[in-house]
Amino acid sequence: MNKKELIKAVSKQSNLTQKDCIQCLNALKSVITDTLQRGEIISLVGFGRFYTKVSQKREIYNPVTKQKHIVKSQILPKFKASNSIKVRF
């Protein structure tokens, strides 16, 4: 499902216009991004948890060029689904 299909589905289920759903989705994305950039965790009971994780600096090997490269440490956004969602699969 892509963004357009998600907006149509939410619009149909919530009886909101697609324009309102686009604004809600964009606002949600903005709030989640800003919150994660501040290093905070977002917990939605029954849905899941958004958080950040720091990846460690590591050395990788390119088999084609036979050279070693260093990948820098970075902060990555993560999502963990709640158990109520997991059991449905």
C-alpha positions in Angstrom: 0.0 0.0 0.0 1.4 3.4 -0.9 0.6 6.8 0.5 -2.3 7.5 -1.9 -4.0 4.2 -1.2 -3.5 4.7 2.5 -5.2 8.1 2.3 -8.1 6.7 0.4 -8.6 3.9 2.9 -8.4 6.2 5.9 -10.8 8.6 4.2 -13.3 5.9 3.5 -13.2 4.4 7.0 -13.2 7.7 8.9 -15.7 9.6 6.7 -13.1 12.5 6.4 -12.2 14.1 3.1 -9.0 13.0 1.4 -7.7 16.5 1.8 -8.2 16.3 5.6 -6.5 12.8 5.7 -3.5 14.2 3.8 -3.1 17.0 6.3 -3.4 14.5 9.2 -0.9 12.2 7.7 1.6 15.0 7.1 1.1 16.4 10.6 1.6 12.9 12.1 4.8 12.4 10.1 6.1 15.8 11.2 5.3 15.3 14.9 7.0 11.8 14.9 10.1 13.1 13.1 10.5 16.1 15.4 10.0 14.0 18.5 12.5 11.4 17.4 15.0 14.1 16.6 14.8 15.3 20.2 15.6 11.7 21.3 12.2 11.0 22.8 10.2 7.8 22.4 6.6 7.7 21.1 4.5 4.9 22.6 1.1 4.2 21.2 -0.7 1.5 23.3 -2.1 -1.2 21.1 -0.1 0.0 18.1 3.6 0.1 18.8 6.6 2.2 19.7 8.8 4.6 17.7 12.3 5.2 19.0 15.9 5.8 17.8 18.9 3.6 18.0 22.6 4.4 17.5 24.4 2.2 15.1 28.1 1.5 15.9 30.9 2.5 13.7 32.0 -0.6 11.8 34.4 -1.8 9.1 33.0 -3.4 5.9 34.7 -5.2 3.1 34.0 -4.8 -0.6 34.6 -8.1 -2.3 34.9 -6.6 -5.8 37.6 -4.0 -5.0 39.0 -6.0 -2.0 39.1 -2.8 0.0 37.9 -2.1 3.5 35.7 0.9 4.3 34.5 2.4 7.6 30.8 3.1 8.0 30.3 5.9 10.5 28.0 5.7 13.5 24.6 7.1 12.9 21.2 7.5 14.6 18.5 5.4 13.0 14.7 5.6 13.6 13.1 2.3 14.6 9.5 1.0 15.1 8.5 -2.0 17.2 4.9 -3.3 16.7 2.8 -4.1 19.8 2.0 -7.6 20.7 -1.7 -7.1 19.8 -0.6 -6.4 16.2 2.0 -9.2 16.1 -0.5 -11.9 17.2 -2.8 -11.1 14.2 -0.1 -12.4 11.9 
